[in-house]
Amino acid sequence: RLGAMPPPHFDEWLRREWYRAALWGGRLQEHPSFERMLLRRTDGAQPRDRAASLERESVGRQPSCWPWLEAPPAPVLYVAGEEDEAYCKVATRLAEHSGVAEPVERRLVRVAVLPAAGHALLLEASAPVAEICHAFASQVLPPPLVPASPPPAEGVRIQARGPEGVDALSARLLPFRLPLTAPLPLARGPPVTERAGVLLLVEGMAADGRAVRGLGEVCPLPGFHSESLDEAAAQLRSVAHRLQGALLPFAVARLDGSMSAWLAAACDRPSKSVSGPLLPSVRCALEMACLHLLAQAANTSIAQLVCCARRAPYQSHVRINGLLARGEVSSLEAAADAARAAVDSARPSSRACASGPAVKHAAARMRTWKVKVGGGDPAADGRRIGKLLLGCTALGARLRLDANQAWSREQAATFCEAMQTEWEAGCAALCPEHQRGDGAGAVSAPAPRWTPPALDFCEEPLMARLHAQLPALHAQYGLRHAIDEGALPAAAEALERLAASCATSGSDGASARGGEAFRALQERLGDASCAGLILKPTLAGGLEVSARLADEASRLGKPTVLTSAFESGVAHAHVAMLASVLGGPSIAHGLSTYERLQGDTLSPAFAEAVDGDLVDVPRLQAALDATAQGLRFVNERR
């Protein structure tokens, strides 16, 4: 049945049948993280492939481990949930043969059964499982032979050699211009044909006397950033001068307000003060360079530095999504049409409604696509997206929409109705047997539900003044929305003020949440109609503000997607490294914009670290280090 199931039905089959089996217990689908787990199961999945895996690798086809468990060569820990009847029987049998007369610490096989949990132990009882595994490892593993490394030094002293000693523009601020592969239409202003910015190179001295360098980028996007490049470069030059000789502490890597407090104190040092608050793009560039500097001083990567400071895991690879701007037609639509045709061509055969042959297409390398909508006929947009959803479902791909606050409530309703009509008509045409559930050889499966599983969300569908109507739009049409940077400046500023006040008062700010603007953002994130948060760190006000907003979204059970603003590879690398700490394994981030640039400031280029839809974070770190080193040589030759 699973091998013959069309992709549009896979998500609902998992909900109605697979995850209602007895081994999962009775409460799994009520768990707040169930939807996220389901996304990981369906992301890029084809039912025929899942069926083949079960046929080859299910427990019933695996060799028995019972002879091995009678005398295992190493200690074994077996954990089961008490609502998982089948595996609880295994636990009972293991306990009976594990030497119950022996003290627990001497048993080779140790068994634990956790209450109020089924087969999804790592979801339903993650903390107890971690505690049991830690206790088990502590008992059976020898103590480490190498003592723990001493804590890092206090920080890095930023070199006192300033613009007075060398040419400031060539040594510290390095301008660049990169033409785009084609004019880029944006939601605001005329199409963009090039990206211009400045690289910030910060030099410092590590505790062991090594010279270390950090690299950041300022590249305001016209129409989106309030500051121009000239304004940002002028402020950056002033701030860079004021940081000469300052001590940069490792504590700022926690991204918990420490960075903002340090910058506020450093910029308030005696002499000529920086005029006005730090501009968003300037703050972000400074944070990029400072984190890179600290990572170099600690002989580690930026991702490892931040994850250790925050006591959080990080990923070695980050997934990215493809992008279709307004009016663009790409290989995605051709691939989607081919996938739909493959499903349709399989329908008359004996394997009715089979998934069809795998569609090989360039667009298939991306599992997630972001498509710009709005600015035109909402009904035409809806029909186009409905067709794309059918094709993406057949491809095993996911779709995100971005309306950039283009629609009124009525226009959004028109779009949703057209999209839903196109989707339902397409499902009925492709799989009529599944709609009826009868007929010879028909495959029994539930009808697809609305909204389609392949649709993640629509980013800011309604005009800014209408955001209070988003829950009603979701209730009527099932369309979930995501909050983007347009709703964030006030909340970001509140966080910066909170960090500054904590720095002066000594408070840790644990009881404060950043003021009214931040509480309003919390309310929006907490609503069921909200699917998550979209952050451009260079627009939101920096890496630290982005991390703190992402932490709040995570606390409310919502994912955060980090995106670029068409900067060069230096900024792309920093955003990818932050995503490796903040994001999850099934979250695709908006970093494919590097494809729109004809060149790169990063060497090797950002593209060299991309394989399919995955970005290799260690390779990005090596490229960032090499680029900073190369800029240093340019400086020394001068």
C-alpha positions as CSV (number, residue, x, y, z in Angstrom):
1,R,0.0,0.0,0.0
2,L,2.7,2.5,0.9
3,G,4.7,1.8,-2.3
4,A,1.6,2.5,-4.4
5,M,0.6,5.6,-2.4
6,P,0.8,9.0,-4.2
7,P,2.9,11.6,-2.4
8,P,-0.1,13.9,-1.6
9,H,-1.5,11.2,0.7
10,F,1.7,10.4,2.6
11,D,1.4,13.0,5.3
12,E,-2.2,12.2,6.2
13,W,-1.5,8.4,6.1
14,L,1.2,8.9,8.7
15,R,-1.2,10.8,10.9
16,R,-4.2,8.5,10.5
17,E,-2.5,5.1,10.5
18,W,1.2,4.9,11.1
19,Y,1.4,7.1,14.2
20,R,-1.8,5.6,15.6
21,A,-0.3,2.1,15.9
22,A,-0.2,0.6,19.4
23,L,3.5,0.9,19.8
24,W,3.4,4.8,19.8
25,G,1.0,4.9,22.7
26,G,-2.0,7.2,22.8
27,R,-0.6,10.7,23.2
28,L,2.1,11.1,20.6
29,Q,0.1,13.4,18.3
30,E,-0.7,15.7,21.2
31,H,3.0,16.4,21.9
32,P,4.0,20.0,21.0
33,S,6.9,18.7,18.9
34,F,4.9,16.2,16.9
35,E,4.5,18.5,13.9
36,R,8.2,19.1,13.8
37,M,9.0,15.4,14.0
38,L,6.5,14.8,11.2
39,L,8.2,17.4,9.1
40,R,11.5,15.5,9.4
41,R,9.7,12.3,8.3
42,T,8.1,13.8,5.3
43,D,10.7,16.3,4.2
44,G,12.0,15.2,0.8
45,A,10.3,11.8,1.2
46,Q,8.7,9.6,-1.5
47,P,6.3,6.9,-0.3
48,R,7.9,4.3,-2.6
49,D,11.3,4.9,-1.0
50,R,9.9,4.6,2.5
51,A,8.2,1.3,1.4
52,A,11.5,0.0,0.0
53,S,13.3,0.8,3.3
54,L,10.7,-1.1,5.3
55,E,10.9,-4.1,3.0
56,R,14.7,-4.2,3.3
57,E,15.4,-3.0,6.9
58,S,12.4,-3.6,9.1
59,V,13.0,-5.3,12.5
60,G,11.4,-8.5,11.2
61,R,14.0,-8.8,8.5
62,Q,17.0,-8.1,10.7
63,P,19.1,-11.0,12.2
64,S,18.3,-11.9,15.8
65,C,20.5,-10.2,18.4
66,W,19.5,-12.6,21.2
67,P,22.5,-14.9,21.0
68,W,24.8,-11.8,21.1
69,L,22.9,-10.4,24.1
70,E,23.5,-13.5,26.1
71,A,27.2,-12.5,26.5
72,P,27.7,-9.1,25.0
73,P,31.4,-8.0,24.6
74,A,30.5,-4.5,26.1
75,P,27.9,-3.1,28.4
76,V,24.5,-2.6,26.8
77,L,21.7,-0.2,27.8
78,Y,18.2,-0.9,26.7
79,V,15.4,1.7,27.2
80,A,11.8,1.4,26.3
81,G,8.5,3.3,26.9
82,E,5.9,1.6,29.0
83,E,3.2,2.3,26.4
84,D,5.2,0.4,23.8
85,E,3.9,-3.1,24.5
86,A,6.1,-4.9,22.0
87,Y,9.4,-3.4,23.1
88,C,8.4,-3.6,26.8
89,K,8.2,-7.4,26.3
90,V,11.8,-7.3,25.0
91,A,12.8,-5.2,28.1
92,T,11.2,-7.9,30.4
93,R,13.0,-10.7,28.7
94,L,16.3,-8.8,28.8
95,A,15.9,-8.1,32.5
96,E,15.3,-11.8,33.2
97,H,18.6,-12.7,31.4
98,S,20.8,-9.9,32.6
99,G,21.8,-11.3,35.9
100,V,19.3,-9.9,38.4
101,A,21.3,-11.3,41.2
102,E,24.3,-9.1,40.3
103,P,24.5,-5.4,41.4
104,V,23.3,-3.0,38.8
105,E,26.8,-1.6,38.2
106,R,28.1,-5.1,37.3
107,R,25.3,-6.1,34.9
108,L,26.4,-6.2,31.2
109,V,22.8,-5.6,30.1
110,R,20.9,-2.8,31.8
111,V,17.2,-2.2,31.3
112,A,15.0,0.9,31.9
113,V,11.3,1.4,31.2
114,L,10.1,5.0,31.2
115,P,6.5,5.8,32.2
116,A,4.1,7.9,30.0
117,A,6.0,7.2,26.8
118,G,5.7,5.0,23.8
119,H,8.1,4.2,20.9
120,A,9.0,7.9,20.3
121,L,11.2,8.0,23.4
122,L,13.5,10.7,22.1
123,L,10.5,13.0,21.6
124,E,8.3,12.2,24.6
125,A,11.0,11.6,27.2
126,S,14.2,13.2,25.9
127,A,15.4,14.5,29.3
128,P,14.9,11.2,31.2
129,V,16.7,9.3,28.3
130,A,19.6,11.8,28.5
131,E,19.9,11.3,32.2
132,I,19.8,7.5,32.0
133,C,22.4,7.5,29.2
134,H,24.6,9.9,31.1
135,A,24.4,7.8,34.3
136,F,25.1,4.6,32.2
137,A,28.2,6.2,30.5
138,S,29.5,7.5,33.8
139,Q,29.4,4.0,35.3
140,V,30.8,2.0,32.4
141,L,33.3,4.3,30.8
142,P,36.8,5.0,32.3
143,P,37.5,8.5,33.5
144,P,39.2,10.7,30.8
145,L,42.9,10.4,30.6
146,V,43.4,13.9,29.5
147,P,42.5,16.7,31.9
148,A,39.9,19.2,30.8
149,S,41.4,22.1,28.9
150,P,41.8,25.3,31.0
151,P,39.2,28.0,30.3
152,P,40.1,30.5,27.6
153,A,41.9,33.7,28.4
154,E,40.0,36.7,29.4
155,G,39.6,37.9,25.8
156,V,41.4,39.4,22.8
157,R,43.0,42.8,22.8
158,I,42.1,44.7,19.7
159,Q,45.2,46.1,18.2
160,A,45.9,49.8,19.0
161,R,47.3,50.4,15.5
162,G,44.6,52.5,13.9
163,P,43.8,54.7,10.9
164,E,46.6,57.1,11.9
165,G,49.2,54.4,11.2
166,V,47.9,52.9,8.0
167,D,45.4,53.8,5.3
168,A,42.0,53.2,7.0
169,L,40.2,52.1,3.8
170,S,42.8,49.7,2.6
171,A,43.7,48.3,6.1
172,R,40.3,48.2,7.8
173,L,37.4,49.0,5.4
174,L,37.6,47.3,2.0
175,P,34.9,48.3,-0.4
176,F,33.5,45.9,-3.0
177,R,31.0,45.9,-5.9
178,L,29.5,42.7,-7.3
179,P,27.2,42.7,-10.3
180,L,24.1,40.5,-10.2
181,T,23.6,37.8,-12.8
182,A,20.3,39.5,-13.8
183,P,18.3,42.5,-12.6
184,L,16.6,41.5,-9.4
185,P,13.0,42.7,-8.8
186,L,12.3,43.5,-5.2
187,A,9.1,44.4,-3.3
188,R,10.3,47.9,-2.8
189,G,12.1,50.2,-5.2
190,P,13.5,49.5,-8.7
191,P,15.2,46.3,-9.7
192,V,18.7,45.9,-8.3
193,T,21.6,45.3,-10.7
194,E,24.6,45.1,-8.3
195,R,25.5,44.8,-4.6
196,A,27.9,47.3,-3.1
197,G,29.4,47.0,0.4
198,V,32.4,47.2,2.7
199,L,34.4,44.4,4.4
200,L,35.5,45.1,7.9
201,L,38.8,43.6,8.9
202,V,39.6,43.7,12.7
203,E,43.0,42.8,14.0
204,G,43.8,41.5,17.5
205,M,46.3,39.7,19.7
206,A,45.5,36.4,21.3
207,A,46.7,35.4,24.8
208,D,49.6,33.4,23.3
209,G,50.8,36.4,21.3
210,R,49.4,35.3,17.9
211,A,48.0,37.9,15.6
212,V,44.4,37.1,14.8
213,R,41.9,38.6,12.5
214,G,38.1,38.8,12.1
215,L,36.1,39.6,9.1
216,G,32.6,41.2,8.8
217,E,30.5,42.8,6.1
218,V,28.3,45.9,5.6
219,C,26.1,45.7,2.6
220,P,22.7,47.6,3.0
221,L,20.0,46.6,0.7
222,P,18.3,49.6,-1.0
223,G,14.7,50.0,-0.1
224,F,15.0,47.7,2.9
225,H,17.8,49.1,5.1
226,S,17.1,52.6,6.4
227,E,20.8,53.5,6.1
228,S,22.7,54.0,2.9
229,L,26.1,52.4,2.2
230,D,27.9,55.8,2.7
231,E,26.2,56.3,6.1
232,A,27.0,52.8,7.2
233,A,30.6,53.1,6.1
234,A,31.0,56.4,7.8
235,Q,29.7,55.1,11.1
236,L,31.7,51.9,10.8
237,R,34.9,53.9,10.3
238,S,34.2,55.9,13.4
239,V,33.4,52.8,15.5
240,A,36.4,50.9,14.3
241,H,38.6,53.8,15.4
242,R,37.0,53.8,18.9
243,L,37.6,50.1,19.4
244,Q,41.4,50.5,19.2
245,G,43.0,48.9,22.2
246,A,39.7,47.6,23.7
247,L,39.6,44.1,25.3
248,L,37.0,41.9,23.6
249,P,35.8,39.2,26.2
250,F,34.9,35.7,25.2
251,A,31.6,36.2,27.1
252,V,30.1,38.1,24.1
253,A,29.9,34.8,22.2
254,R,26.9,33.8,24.4
255,L,24.8,36.2,22.3
256,D,22.6,36.9,25.3
257,G,23.0,40.6,25.5
258,S,26.7,40.6,26.4
259,M,27.7,41.7,22.9
260,S,25.3,44.7,22.9
261,A,26.5,45.7,26.4
262,W,30.2,45.4,25.3
263,L,29.6,47.5,22.2
264,A,27.7,50.1,24.1
265,A,30.5,50.4,26.6
266,A,33.2,50.4,24.0
267,C,31.5,53.1,21.9
268,D,31.1,55.3,25.0
269,R,34.8,55.4,25.8
270,P,36.3,58.9,26.3
271,S,37.0,61.0,23.2
272,K,34.7,61.7,20.3
273,S,31.6,59.5,20.7
274,V,29.8,57.8,17.9
275,S,26.8,59.9,16.7
276,G,23.5,58.1,17.3
277,P,22.8,54.4,17.9
278,L,24.6,51.8,15.9
279,L,22.9,51.2,12.5
280,P,21.6,47.6,12.0
281,S,24.1,46.8,9.2
282,V,27.0,48.3,11.2
283,R,26.1,46.4,14.4
284,C,25.9,43.2,12.4
285,A,29.3,43.7,10.7
286,L,30.9,44.4,14.1
287,E,29.4,41.3,15.6
288,M,30.6,39.2,12.7
289,A,34.1,40.5,12.9
290,C,34.2,40.1,16.7
291,L,33.0,36.5,16.7
292,H,35.5,35.6,14.0
293,L,38.3,37.3,16.0
294,L,37.4,35.3,19.1
295,A,37.1,32.0,17.2
296,Q,40.6,32.6,15.8
297,A,42.0,33.3,19.3
298,A,40.4,30.2,20.6
299,N,41.7,28.0,17.7
300,T,38.1,26.9,16.9
301,S,35.3,27.8,14.5
302,I,32.6,30.4,15.0
303,A,29.9,27.7,15.3
304,Q,31.8,25.8,17.9
305,L,32.7,29.0,19.8
306,V,29.0,30.1,20.0
307,C,27.6,26.6,20.7
308,C,30.1,26.1,23.6
309,A,29.3,29.6,25.0
310,R,25.6,28.9,24.8
311,R,25.9,25.3,25.8
312,A,23.9,24.2,22.7
313,P,24.5,21.8,19.9
314,Y,25.4,22.8,16.4
315,Q,25.2,21.2,13.0
316,S,28.1,20.6,10.5
317,H,25.7,21.2,7.6
318,V,22.9,23.7,7.0
319,R,20.1,23.2,4.6
320,I,19.1,26.1,2.2
321,N,16.0,26.8,0.1
322,G,15.7,27.9,-3.5
323,L,14.2,31.2,-4.5
324,L,11.8,32.3,-7.2
325,A,11.4,36.1,-7.3
326,R,8.3,37.8,-8.7
327,G,7.7,37.2,-12.3
328,E,10.5,34.6,-12.5
329,V,10.0,31.2,-14.1
330,S,12.6,28.6,-13.2
331,S,13.4,24.9,-13.5
332,L,11.2,24.3,-10.5
333,E,8.0,24.6,-12.5
334,A,9.3,22.4,-15.3
335,A,10.4,19.8,-12.7
336,A,7.0,20.0,-10.9
337,D,5.1,19.5,-14.2
338,A,7.3,16.5,-15.0
339,A,6.7,15.0,-11.6
340,R,2.9,15.5,-11.9
341,A,3.0,13.9,-15.4
342,A,5.0,10.9,-14.0
343,V,2.3,10.3,-11.3
344,D,-0.5,10.7,-13.9
345,S,1.2,8.3,-16.4
346,A,1.4,5.6,-13.7
347,R,-2.4,5.8,-13.0
348,P,-3.7,3.5,-15.7
349,S,-1.2,0.8,-14.9
350,S,-1.8,-2.1,-12.4
351,R,0.0,0.0,-9.8
352,A,-2.7,2.6,-9.7
353,C,-1.6,6.0,-8.6
354,A,2.0,4.9,-8.0
355,S,4.5,7.6,-7.2
356,G,5.9,7.0,-10.7
357,P,9.6,7.1,-11.8
358,A,12.0,9.4,-10.1
359,V,12.1,12.7,-11.8
360,K,15.7,13.8,-12.5
361,H,15.9,17.6,-12.8
362,A,18.1,20.4,-11.7
363,A,15.4,21.9,-9.5
364,A,15.2,18.6,-7.5
365,R,18.5,19.5,-5.7
366,M,16.5,21.8,-3.5
367,R,14.0,20.2,-1.1
368,T,12.5,23.6,-0.2
369,W,11.6,26.5,-2.4
370,K,10.5,30.1,-1.6
371,V,8.3,31.7,-4.1
372,K,7.4,35.4,-4.2
373,V,3.7,36.2,-4.6
374,G,1.6,39.3,-4.5
375,G,1.9,42.5,-6.6
376,G,-0.4,41.0,-9.3
377,D,-3.7,39.1,-9.8
378,P,-4.2,37.1,-6.5
379,A,-6.4,34.6,-8.3
380,A,-3.7,33.9,-11.0
381,D,-1.1,33.6,-8.2
382,G,-3.4,31.1,-6.4
383,R,-3.8,28.9,-9.5
384,R,-0.1,29.0,-10.1
385,I,0.8,28.0,-6.6
386,G,-1.9,25.3,-6.5
387,K,-0.2,23.7,-9.5
388,L,3.2,24.1,-8.0
389,L,2.0,22.4,-4.8
390,L,0.9,19.3,-6.7
391,G,4.3,19.1,-8.5
392,C,6.3,19.8,-5.3
393,T,4.4,17.1,-3.4
394,A,5.2,14.6,-6.2
395,L,8.8,15.7,-6.1
396,G,9.0,15.3,-2.3
397,A,9.7,19.1,-2.1
398,R,8.3,21.8,0.1
399,L,7.0,25.3,-0.8
400,R,7.1,28.6,1.1
401,L,5.4,31.8,-0.1
402,D,6.4,35.4,0.5
403,A,3.8,38.1,-0.1
404,N,5.7,41.0,1.5
405,Q,2.5,42.4,3.1
406,A,1.0,42.8,-0.4
407,W,-2.6,41.7,0.1
408,S,-5.7,43.1,1.7
409,R,-7.9,40.6,3.5
410,E,-10.1,40.2,0.4
411,Q,-7.1,39.6,-1.9
412,A,-5.7,37.0,0.4
413,A,-9.0,35.2,0.5
414,T,-9.1,35.3,-3.4
415,F,-5.6,33.8,-3.5
416,C,-6.4,31.0,-0.9
417,E,-9.7,30.0,-2.7
418,A,-7.9,29.8,-6.1
419,M,-5.0,27.8,-4.6
420,Q,-7.3,25.4,-2.8
421,T,-9.5,24.9,-5.9
422,E,-6.5,24.1,-8.1
423,W,-5.0,21.8,-5.5
424,E,-8.2,19.8,-4.9
425,A,-9.0,19.5,-8.7
426,G,-5.4,18.3,-9.3
427,C,-5.7,15.7,-6.6
428,A,-9.0,14.4,-8.0
429,A,-7.6,14.3,-11.5
430,L,-4.4,12.5,-10.5
431,C,-5.9,10.0,-8.1
432,P,-9.6,9.4,-8.6
433,E,-9.4,5.9,-7.1
434,H,-8.2,7.4,-3.8
435,Q,-11.0,9.9,-3.8
436,R,-13.6,7.2,-4.1
437,G,-11.8,4.5,-2.2
438,D,-13.4,1.8,-4.3
439,G,-12.8,-0.1,-7.6
440,A,-10.7,-3.0,-8.5
441,G,-7.2,-2.7,-7.3
442,A,-7.9,0.6,-5.6
443,V,-5.5,1.6,-2.9
444,S,-7.2,2.6,0.3
445,A,-5.8,5.9,1.6
446,P,-7.4,9.0,3.2
447,A,-8.2,12.0,1.1
448,P,-5.6,14.8,1.2
449,R,-6.4,17.4,3.8
450,W,-6.2,21.1,3.3
451,T,-3.7,22.9,3.8
452,P,-1.4,20.7,1.6
453,P,1.5,19.2,3.7
454,A,4.0,20.6,1.1
455,L,3.1,24.2,2.0
456,D,5.1,25.5,4.9
457,F,3.7,29.0,5.3
458,C,3.1,32.3,3.6
459,E,5.5,35.0,4.9
460,E,3.6,38.2,5.8
461,P,0.5,37.8,3.6
462,L,-1.5,40.8,4.8
463,M,-0.7,44.5,4.9
464,A,1.0,45.6,8.1
465,R,-2.0,47.3,9.5
466,L,-4.1,44.1,9.1
467,H,-1.9,41.7,11.0
468,A,-4.6,41.2,13.6
469,Q,-6.7,39.4,10.9
470,L,-4.1,36.7,10.3
471,P,-5.6,34.3,12.8
472,A,-9.0,34.6,11.1
473,L,-7.4,34.0,7.7
474,H,-5.8,30.8,9.1
475,A,-9.1,29.7,10.7
476,Q,-11.0,30.0,7.4
477,Y,-8.4,28.8,4.9
478,G,-5.7,26.9,6.9
479,L,-3.0,29.3,5.7
480,R,-0.3,29.8,8.3
481,H,1.9,32.8,8.2
482,A,5.5,33.6,9.2
483,I,6.7,36.9,10.7
484,D,9.5,38.6,8.9
485,E,11.9,41.4,9.7
486,G,9.2,44.0,9.0
487,A,7.7,43.3,12.4
488,L,11.0,43.2,14.3
489,P,12.7,46.6,14.5
490,A,10.8,47.8,17.6
491,A,11.4,44.4,19.3
492,A,15.1,44.4,18.4
493,E,15.5,48.0,19.7
494,A,13.8,46.9,22.9
495,L,16.3,44.1,23.3
496,E,19.2,46.4,22.7
497,R,17.9,48.9,25.4
498,L,17.4,46.0,27.8
499,A,21.1,44.9,27.2
500,A,22.3,48.4,27.8
501,S,20.3,48.8,31.0
502,C,21.5,45.4,32.3
503,A,25.1,46.5,31.6
504,T,24.7,49.7,33.7
505,S,22.6,48.2,36.5
506,G,24.2,44.8,36.8
507,S,20.9,43.1,36.3
508,D,20.8,39.9,34.3
509,G,17.4,40.9,32.8
510,A,15.9,37.5,33.5
511,S,12.6,39.0,34.5
512,A,12.4,41.5,31.7
513,R,11.2,40.7,28.2
514,G,12.2,43.8,26.4
515,G,9.1,46.0,26.8
516,E,5.8,46.4,25.0
517,A,7.1,45.8,21.5
518,F,8.7,42.5,22.5
519,R,5.6,41.4,24.3
520,A,3.5,42.1,21.1
521,L,5.9,39.9,19.1
522,Q,5.6,37.2,21.7
523,E,1.8,37.3,21.3
524,R,2.0,37.0,17.5
525,L,4.5,34.1,17.8
526,G,2.4,32.3,20.3
527,D,-0.7,32.2,18.1
528,A,-1.5,29.0,16.3
529,S,-1.7,30.8,13.0
530,C,2.0,31.7,13.1
531,A,4.3,29.1,11.7
532,G,7.6,30.7,12.6
533,L,10.0,33.6,12.4
534,I,12.0,34.8,9.4
535,L,15.1,36.8,10.3
536,K,17.6,38.7,8.2
537,P,20.4,39.4,10.7
538,T,21.7,42.4,8.8
539,L,18.2,44.0,8.9
540,A,17.1,42.8,12.4
541,G,20.0,44.5,14.0
542,G,22.8,41.9,14.2
543,L,23.6,38.3,15.1
544,E,22.9,38.7,18.8
545,V,19.5,40.2,18.4
546,S,18.7,37.4,15.9
547,A,19.8,34.8,18.3
548,R,17.7,36.2,21.2
549,L,14.6,36.5,19.0
550,A,15.2,32.9,17.8
551,D,15.5,31.8,21.4
552,E,12.1,33.3,22.2
553,A,10.5,31.7,19.1
554,S,12.0,28.4,20.1
555,R,10.6,28.8,23.7
556,L,7.2,29.2,22.1
557,G,7.7,26.1,19.9
558,K,8.2,28.0,16.6
559,P,11.2,27.6,14.3
560,T,13.4,30.4,13.0
561,V,14.6,30.7,9.4
562,L,17.6,32.9,8.8
563,T,18.0,34.6,5.4
564,S,20.4,36.9,3.7
565,A,19.7,40.3,2.1
566,F,21.7,39.5,-1.1
567,E,25.1,40.2,0.6
568,S,28.4,38.7,-0.5
569,G,29.8,35.3,0.7
570,V,31.3,36.8,3.8
571,A,27.9,37.7,5.3
572,H,26.4,34.5,3.9
573,A,29.0,32.5,5.8
574,H,28.3,34.2,9.0
575,V,24.6,33.7,8.7
576,A,25.1,30.0,7.8
577,M,27.2,29.5,10.9
578,L,24.6,31.2,13.1
579,A,22.0,28.9,11.5
580,S,24.1,25.9,12.4
581,V,23.6,26.8,16.0
582,L,20.1,28.1,16.0
583,G,18.3,26.0,13.4
584,G,17.2,22.4,13.3
585,P,18.0,19.6,10.8
586,S,14.9,20.1,8.8
587,I,14.9,23.9,8.6
588,A,15.9,25.3,5.2
589,H,17.5,28.7,5.4
590,G,17.3,31.5,2.8
591,L,20.9,31.4,1.7
592,S,20.7,30.5,-2.0
593,T,20.8,34.2,-2.9
594,Y,24.6,33.7,-3.5
595,E,23.5,32.3,-6.9
596,R,22.4,35.8,-7.9
597,L,25.9,37.3,-7.7
598,Q,28.5,37.1,-10.5
599,G,31.4,37.1,-8.1
600,D,32.2,36.8,-4.4
601,T,34.3,38.4,-1.7
602,L,34.8,35.0,0.0
603,S,37.7,32.9,-1.3
604,P,37.1,30.1,-1.9
605,A,33.6,31.3,-2.9
606,F,30.5,30.4,-0.9
607,A,29.3,28.2,-3.8
608,E,32.3,25.9,-3.2
609,A,30.8,24.9,0.2
610,V,27.4,24.0,-1.3
611,D,26.4,20.5,-2.2
612,G,22.8,20.1,-3.4
613,D,20.8,21.9,-0.8
614,L,23.4,21.5,2.0
615,V,26.1,24.0,3.1
616,D,29.3,22.6,4.6
617,V,29.9,24.8,7.7
618,P,33.5,23.8,8.4
619,R,34.4,24.6,4.7
620,L,32.8,28.0,5.2
621,Q,35.0,28.6,8.3
622,A,38.1,27.6,6.3
623,A,37.1,30.0,3.5
624,L,36.5,32.8,6.0
625,D,39.8,32.3,7.6
626,A,41.6,32.2,4.2
627,T,39.9,35.3,3.1
628,A,40.9,37.2,6.2
629,Q,44.4,35.9,5.8
630,G,44.5,37.1,2.2
631,L,43.3,40.6,3.1
632,R,46.1,40.7,5.7
633,F,48.7,40.1,3.1
634,V,47.2,42.9,1.0
635,N,47.5,45.2,4.0
636,E,51.1,44.1,4.6
637,R,52.2,44.7,1.0
638,R,50.9,48.1,1.3
